[in-house]
């Protein structure tokens, strides 16, 4: 009986960690490609799309091409895209950024699926995106390009 209660308790902790539509942008700090600390609160005031990915993830690398195209087409005063890599190897992460020609902000939480932000957001697969409005409220999880452009109009 005690083992079942522990499993239920641990499961409920994991469920609480995942943010849901309507939740506020959590505060977290990660390092960028220049090894500078960046806090999530710096992005408040405009729409923001957080893109969780990794250099070793083939679907992520394909999605990066679409994300780069979207970034080139959007009004950066309205929407900011921020990549959050869960790569454990920082050099592979940086090489992937260069190879994929990513121009938007990139942060790293180098612990794979055990990364604090991945757990905080409830990331279970890659790529996964989270769209927050200018008030910092989560509006959509894994929105399409069309949904993103419709939201920020």
C-alpha positions as CSV (number, residue, x, y, z in Angstrom):
1,X,0.0,0.0,0.0
2,X,2.8,2.5,0.8
3,X,4.5,1.8,-2.5
4,X,1.3,2.7,-4.4
5,X,0.9,5.9,-2.4
6,X,4.5,6.9,-3.2
7,X,4.0,6.3,-6.9
8,X,0.8,8.3,-6.9
9,X,2.5,11.1,-5.0
10,X,5.5,11.1,-7.4
11,X,3.2,11.1,-10.4
12,X,1.2,14.0,-9.0
13,X,4.4,16.0,-8.5
14,X,5.3,15.4,-12.1
15,X,1.9,16.4,-13.2
16,X,2.0,19.7,-11.3
17,X,5.3,20.6,-12.9
18,X,3.8,20.7,-16.4
19,X,2.5,24.1,-17.3
20,X,-1.0,24.4,-18.8
21,X,-2.8,26.7,-21.1
22,X,-3.5,29.9,-19.1
23,X,-0.5,29.5,-16.8
24,X,2.0,32.4,-16.4
25,X,5.5,32.2,-17.9
26,X,7.7,30.7,-15.2
27,X,10.9,32.5,-14.2
28,X,14.1,30.6,-15.1
29,X,17.6,31.5,-16.1
30,X,19.7,29.7,-18.7
31,X,22.9,30.4,-20.6
32,X,23.0,31.5,-24.2
33,X,25.6,30.8,-26.9
34,X,27.9,33.4,-25.4
35,X,27.7,31.8,-22.0
36,X,25.7,34.8,-20.6
37,X,22.8,34.2,-18.3
38,X,19.4,35.1,-19.7
39,X,16.2,35.2,-17.5
40,X,12.8,34.3,-19.0
41,X,11.4,37.6,-17.6
42,X,13.5,39.5,-20.2
43,X,11.1,38.4,-22.9
44,X,7.9,39.7,-21.3
45,X,6.0,42.4,-23.1
46,X,5.7,40.7,-26.4
47,X,4.6,37.3,-27.7
48,X,7.2,34.6,-27.2
49,X,7.6,31.1,-28.6
50,X,9.8,28.8,-26.7
51,X,11.1,25.9,-28.8
52,X,12.5,22.9,-27.0
53,X,14.9,21.0,-29.2
54,X,18.3,19.1,-29.3
55,X,21.0,18.7,-32.0
56,X,20.7,14.9,-31.9
57,X,16.9,15.1,-32.6
58,X,16.2,14.6,-36.4
59,X,12.6,16.0,-36.2
60,X,14.0,19.0,-34.3
61,X,16.5,19.7,-37.1
62,X,13.8,19.6,-39.7
63,X,11.6,21.9,-37.5
64,X,14.5,24.3,-37.2
65,X,14.3,25.0,-40.9
66,X,10.6,25.9,-40.6
67,X,11.4,28.0,-37.4
68,X,14.1,29.9,-39.2
69,X,11.7,30.7,-42.1
70,X,9.1,31.8,-39.6
71,X,11.6,34.0,-37.8
72,X,12.6,35.7,-41.1
73,X,8.9,36.4,-41.8
74,X,7.6,37.7,-38.5
75,X,7.6,41.1,-36.9
76,X,10.2,40.9,-34.1
77,X,8.5,43.7,-32.2
78,X,5.5,41.4,-31.8
79,X,7.0,37.9,-31.5
80,X,10.3,36.6,-30.2
81,X,11.4,33.0,-30.8
82,X,13.7,31.4,-28.2
83,X,15.2,28.0,-28.6
84,X,15.9,25.9,-25.5
85,X,18.2,23.0,-26.1
86,X,18.4,20.0,-23.9
87,X,21.7,19.0,-25.4
88,X,24.3,17.6,-23.0
89,X,27.1,18.4,-25.4
90,X,27.4,22.2,-25.8
91,X,29.7,21.9,-28.8
92,X,27.2,19.8,-30.8
93,X,24.5,22.3,-29.8
94,X,26.6,25.3,-31.2
95,X,27.5,23.4,-34.4
96,X,23.8,22.6,-35.0
97,X,22.9,26.3,-34.5
98,X,25.4,27.3,-37.2
99,X,24.5,24.5,-39.6
100,X,20.8,25.2,-39.3
101,X,21.5,29.0,-39.6
102,X,19.4,29.8,-36.5
103,X,19.4,33.6,-35.9
104,X,17.0,33.8,-33.0
105,X,18.0,33.5,-29.3
106,X,19.3,30.2,-28.2
107,X,19.6,28.9,-24.6
108,X,20.8,25.6,-23.2
109,X,19.7,23.5,-20.3
110,X,22.2,20.7,-20.7
111,X,20.7,17.8,-18.8
112,X,18.5,16.1,-21.5
113,X,15.0,15.4,-20.4
114,X,16.1,15.9,-16.8
115,X,16.8,19.5,-17.5
116,X,15.0,21.8,-15.1
117,X,13.1,23.7,-17.8
118,X,12.1,20.5,-19.6
119,X,10.6,19.3,-16.3
120,X,9.1,22.7,-15.5
121,X,7.3,22.8,-18.8
122,X,6.5,19.1,-18.9
123,X,8.4,18.4,-22.1
124,X,8.0,14.8,-23.0
125,X,9.1,14.8,-26.7
126,X,11.1,17.0,-29.0
127,X,10.5,19.3,-30.6
128,X,7.9,21.0,-28.4
129,X,6.9,24.6,-28.5
130,X,5.1,26.9,-26.1
131,X,3.5,30.2,-27.1
132,X,3.0,32.9,-24.5
133,X,1.2,36.2,-25.1
134,X,2.5,39.6,-24.3
135,X,1.1,39.3,-20.7
136,X,3.2,36.2,-20.2
137,X,0.2,33.8,-20.3
138,X,0.5,30.4,-22.1
139,X,-1.8,30.5,-25.1
140,X,-0.8,27.3,-27.0
141,X,1.4,24.2,-26.9
142,X,2.8,23.1,-30.3
143,X,0.9,25.7,-32.3
144,X,1.1,25.5,-36.1
145,X,2.7,28.4,-38.1
146,X,-0.7,29.5,-39.1
147,X,-2.0,29.6,-35.5
148,X,1.1,31.6,-34.4
149,X,0.6,34.2,-37.1
150,X,-3.1,34.4,-36.4
151,X,-2.5,34.9,-32.7
152,X,0.0,37.7,-33.1
153,X,-2.1,39.7,-35.7
